[in-house]
Amino acid sequence: MKSMLVMIKRNIKLFFKDKGMFFTSLITPAILLVLYATFLGNVYRDSFTSNLPMAHLVSEEVIEGLVGGQLISSILAVSCVTVAFCSNFLMVQDKASGALKDFSVSPIKPSVLSVSYYFATLASTLIICLAAMALCLAYVMAVGWYMTALDVILLLFDVILLVLFGTALSSIVNFFLTSQGQISAVGTIVSSGYGFICGAYMPISSFGEGLRHIISFLPGTYGTALVRNHAMRGALEALADEGVPDIAIEELKDVLDCNLYFFGNRVEEPVMYLILGVAVVVLVAVYVIMNVMLKKKK
């Protein structure tokens, strides 16, 4: 346990000491918020006002609350995974510098070494993503606040669970990387592609049926749906209070991916949590096993 704590502390210090990795991870959510609010805000706003029945009777503040909820849910769903990849690049840098070889011949067990990288990445990513969540909540408060205390607590839990998932996924992917060039390539692919396959950039409901079925097998999809539900629940309830029919609100939830379907069957929130939780456990176990097998092979 002592050696694990030492390694975790060492990895966290090195991450925050590396200004390139740290500032890249830190400014990514802020940049996304500015870009989303600038370029996608009007798109979301026009979509709500043109598709909602009785939209002319809905107050502008409620529309802004819907737009803000959709924006921050997309940002947080993506950032929890992409920031984890940036934070976890320290493991690859240790390979490139030869530090990992020194650790492999030391008395430190492979399982301890692998878990220390995981928890160090987890801690670094959580710090950044919680700061991003605070920034997003401040934005929603400025444009239209309809979230309850329970919504905020559930959103916090969603972020933590998604960070656990993103850290486990990045640990497995980065296990196979050995150079700075590979780091850049993977970082670019993840940053540009993950938002699409998890439904953050474009709602899954807008994809073809075959692609929707494939994406429904991906755990990150359910993480996005959880974040979106808790970020937009208050604003959606405000729509009902302003006279929008329940059937129209349910259709809007389908369009926004608040409601997800697995081959036509609606997936409830507890099941979404179960899927994401099981995915985290399985990915962490696979990551540790991979490191143990590598040690035995050597």
Secondary structure, DSSP 4 states (H G I P E B T S, - for coil): -HHHHHHHHHHHHHHHH-HHHHHHHHHHHHHHHHHIIIIIHHHHHHHHHHHSTTGGGS-HHHHHHHHHHHHHHHHHHHHHHHHHHHHTHHHHHHHHHTHHHHHHTSSS-HHHHHHHHHHHHHHHHHHHHHHHHHHHHHHHHHH-----HHHHHHHHHHHHHHHHHHHHHHHHHHTT--SHHHHHHHHHHHHHHHHHHTTSSS-GGGS-HHHHHHHTT-HHHHHHHHHHHHHHHHHHHHHHHTT--HHHHHHHHHHHTSSEEETTEEEPHHHHHHHHHHHHHHHHHHHHHHHHHHHHH-
